[in-house]
Amino acid sequence: MFKKLRPIIFKFSPEVAHSLAIKALKTNLLPSHKLNNPSTLSTNLFGKNIKTPVGVAAGFDKNAEVYNPLFNLGFGFVEVGTITPKPQYGNPKPRVFRLEEDNALINRLGFNNSGSEEVSRRINGNTPNGFLGINIGPNKDSDNRIDDYIKCFNKFYNLGDYITINISSPNTENLRELHNKNELKELLDAINEEKNKKKSNIPIAVKISPDIKNDYVEILADLLVENSVDLVILSNTTDQNRDNLKNVNKLEKGGLSGKPLEKRSNDLIRNFYKIFKKKIKIIGVGGVDSGKSALEKILNGASLVQVYTGMVYKGPNIALEISNEISDILNTEGIKNISEIVGTKN
């Protein structure tokens, strides 16, 4: 049905189409989906069972409005946000662009969201039916970005299954400076201190930019291990990789996601996995739109994968399609559980 509706949906601007998708999910009228072979796909992370390694990346359910309907569609986990302490509009519209020939999007949204107060109240009133990540970041006009992360941590540390520290959006000015060794250490020290104060065991994830230099990977990976990070998301959108794109929208400023990001994401997963030596788990994101593309990330070292742009182009059944394709491949190869193949390409 989505294939028939897509030409109509794509007549709307990407933000209007996204808003319609959120409204459709809120109705809870979309049918629930069941996996063909759940035992093959089941993954245990931080002591919790996840029915499939295929999840929704941050940016789709920014305000934590539809995570339970997304679980019903067959996603194993959902990451909501990015959420900032105060509500903010984000950057001026238009700020999202389809690149259909490239199976890609460019966005310069700028952390538009309802703010931590409203979003935390919403999650409090709607118990998640699955594994929930909460992605946090600073307000655009913040005088103290570390303080913003702490404020959001204190709102959400007892509401999710992990919290993601987003330091990698290209759409908030100078945010990526937090990749610098001293700045990142200061931020992680502050988060860990707050965890200790709250006596919280919630896992902390860090979302990394794909645009870091290759010779910085080892320095960054060692720093993440030393500061007891539990999870790394590889990667966010890129403000590079434009040369081979076909669509005229490639000239728009913002973060590029989708197929053009796939190879860079896979390379980063493989390189970080080698250094982590299983001390930190990896979520792979960038160009996932099929079982084969998801498996490539898992073989390189990702325990879980996330989808966003793929869902824009392939529709709400994508979680089920990817999961069942993975299951079929594993069954053909005689592999009993997907955890057996994580990182085996290294």
N, C-alpha and C positions, 0 to 999 in steps of 0.2 A: 504493500500500500504506500509506503514512504516513497518508493521510486516513482509512483504515479503522482504523488503530491509534491515532490521536490521542486519541479519547475514553478509551481504556484507559490510555494514557500519562499523560493529564491527571488521572487518578484518583490518581496519585502526586504527592507534593509536588514542586515545581520542582527542588529539590536532588537528590532521589532520582532523578527523571527524567533529570537531567543526568548523574548518576553512571552510570546505565544506558546512556546514549548513549556516554559515554567507554568503558565496558566493551565495548559493541558495536563501536566503532571499533577497539579494540585487537585484536579477533579477526581483523581484516583480511579478513573474509568479505564485506563490502559490495563490490559490483562497481565497478570503475574506470569513470570516465566520460570520454568524448572530446567535444570541442567540435565543432559543425557546421562552423564557418568560422574556424579559429584565426588566419589571417592578418589578419582584420579586427580582432580583439581584442588582438593581441599589443602589449605596451607595453614600452618600454625605460626602465628607471629605474636611475640610478647605474651605467650600463654593463652592466646585467644584463637579460635578457629575461624578461618575465612573461607567461604565456600568456593571461591574462585579467585585467582590472582588478578583478575581484571577489574579495575576500579575507575572512578570518575575523578579527573584532575580538578584541582582548585580552579575557579573561574567560571564554572558552569553554575553551580548552586552557591553563588556568592553570599547570599543572605540566609543560608540554611533554611530554605523554604520547602525543598522537595527531596530531601535525602531518603526518606522512607519509600516514596514512590520509585526512586532510582534503585533501591535495593530490590524492590518487587520486579524490576525489569531484568534482574539477573546480575547486577553488579555486586562484586564481593565486598567492596568498600567504597566509601565516598569521602572526598576531602572538600570541605566547605571553605568559603572565603575567597580572596584575602579580606580579613576583617581588621579594621583600624579602631583605635579607641573612640574617636568621634565619628559621626556620620560624615561622609563627603561625597560630592557629586562626581568627582573625577575630572578628566580632561574634557574639553569642548567636543561636541559631536559635529560631523561624523568621526568615529573613532574605532570602528571595526570594519574590515574589508575582506571580502572573499577573493581568493585567487583560484578559481575553479580549475583551470588547466594545470595548476600546480598541486592540487589537493592540499591547499594551505589557507591560512588566515593571517592577517596582520591586525594587531590591536594595539591601541594606545589608550586603554580605558583609564588607567591611573587609580586603581584601588577604589572604584566607586562601590559604596556599600552603606548599609544602614547603621553601622557603628556597633561597638561591642555590647552596649547596654541592651539594645533591642534584640540583637542576635542571640546573646546569652539567654535572655528571657524566652526566646522562641525555642531554643534547644531544651531548656528546663521544662517547657510545657509539652514537649513532643519527644518522648524517649526513642532514641535510635534503635532500629531493628537490625542493625548490623555494625560493622567496624567503621568508626567515624573518625576522620582526621579533621583538625581545625587549623586553618592557615591564617597566620597573623602578620601584620606589618604596621609601619608607622604612618601617621597622617602626613599629608604633603607639606603642611605648614608647621610641622613639629619643631620645637626648639631643642628637644632632647629625644632622639629616636630610640635610644636604649630604654628610656623611661616608658615610651609608648609600647614597646614589646612587653615590658614588665606589667603594665596596666592590662594588656590583653591576656597575658599569661594568667594573671590573677582572676580574670573573668571566666577563663575556660579550662583551667587545669583539672577540674573535677567533672567536666562534661563530655570529654572526648576520649578516644583510645590513643591518640597521639596529637601533639601540637607541632605544626610546621613553622619554623622561623624563615620567613620569606625575605631573603636579602638579594634577590636576583631579578626582580622586575626591571626592564629597561625603561619603564614609563613613569617612574618616580625619580626625580632628579637626584643624582649622586648616591642612590641607594646601593649600587653595586660596589661602592667604596668599602662597604662592610665585608667584602671578601678579603680585604687587606689583613695581614696576619694580626697586627696589634688591635685593630678595630673589632675583628671577629672574636678574638680572645676576650676582649673586654665585654662584648655582648654575651658570649657563652658563660663567662664567669658570673655575670649578673643573673642569667637565667638559672644556672645551677645553684646559686645562692638562694634564689627565690624558691626553687624546688625544695631545698633543705629546710627553709623556714616553714614551708607549708607541709613538710613531711610527705611530699608527693613523689610517686614513682612513675608518673606519666612519661612515656617515651618522648624524646625530643628529636624532631627531624629538622634538617636544614636543606632548603631548596637552592641549588647551585646554578649559576649562569653557564650556558654552553660556550660563552665567549671568553672564558678564562684561557690564559696561555698554557700550552702543553707542559712547559717546564715548571708551572706552578702547581700542577696536579698533586705531586708528591708532598709538597709543603702543606697544601690545604688538607689533604687526606690525613697526614700525620697530626695536624692541629685538631681535626675533628675527632680522631681517636683519643688524643691526649685529654680532650675536654668532655669525654664520655657521651658524645652524641650517639643516639641509638639507630638513626635512620637518615639516609641521604636521598634526596630526590634529584635525579639526573634526567632531564634538566628543564630549566625554564625556557621561555621564548628567546630567540636570538635577534639582535639588531644587525646581524651580518648575513652571509649566505644568500645574497640577492642576485649574483651574477648570472645564474642559469635559469632564473625564473622567466616565465612566458607572459604572465598576466600584467597588464599595465599598472595594476595596483601595487606592484613591487616597489614603486617609487614612494609609497606612503611611509611616513615615519611610524615606528612602533615595533612591537615584538612579533617576529615571524614564528608560526607554529605549523605542525603538520608534516607532510612527507619530506620537505627540504631539510628538516631538522633531524631526520631519522639516523643518518650515518654518524653525525657528530654525537648524538646522544648515545648510540651504541659504542662508539669509541671511548667516550668518557666512562660509561658503565664498566667496560672491560678494564680500563686503566685503574679506576678507583678500586674495583673488586680485587685486583692483584695486590694492592697495597693494604686494603682493609683486612685481608686474610680472615674473613668471616666475623670480624669484630663489630662491624656496622652493616646493617641490612641496607639494601638499595631498592628504591622504587624507580623503574624506568618509564620515561615519558618522552614522546616525540615521534610522531609518524606511525603510531599503533592504529591499524585499521583492519587487521586480519589475524587469524591464528598464527600464521607464519611470521608476521612482523612482531607479534607479541613473544613468540618463542625465541626469536633472535635475541631479544633483550634478556630473556631469562637465561639462555645459554651463555650470554656474556657476563651474567652475574646478578641480574635483578631478581629479587624474590617476588616482587609484585610489579604490575604495569598499570599505567593510567591512560585513559582516553579522553580527548575533548574534541579536537578538530575532526577526527574520524567519525564521531557521532554526528557532527554537523552535516557531513557528506553522505553518511550511510544510514542515519536514522536511529531510532530508539532500540531497535533489536540488536544493535552491534555487540552488546555484552554477551548475549546468548550465542550469537554467530561465532564470535572469537573463541569463547569458552568451549563450544562444541567442536570447533575445528581443532583446537589444541588437544582436546580429549581424543579425537579420532586419530591424530598423529601419534600420540603417546601409546594408544592401544595397538596401533600398527607396529610400533617399535618395541612392544612388550614392556613398556615402562609403567610401573604400578602407580607412582605418584610424581607429580611435577617437581617436588622438592629434590628428587634424585638428580635432576639435570641442571640445577642452578649453578652457573659458572663453569660448566664442563667444557666450554669452548676455550677456556684459558689454559 
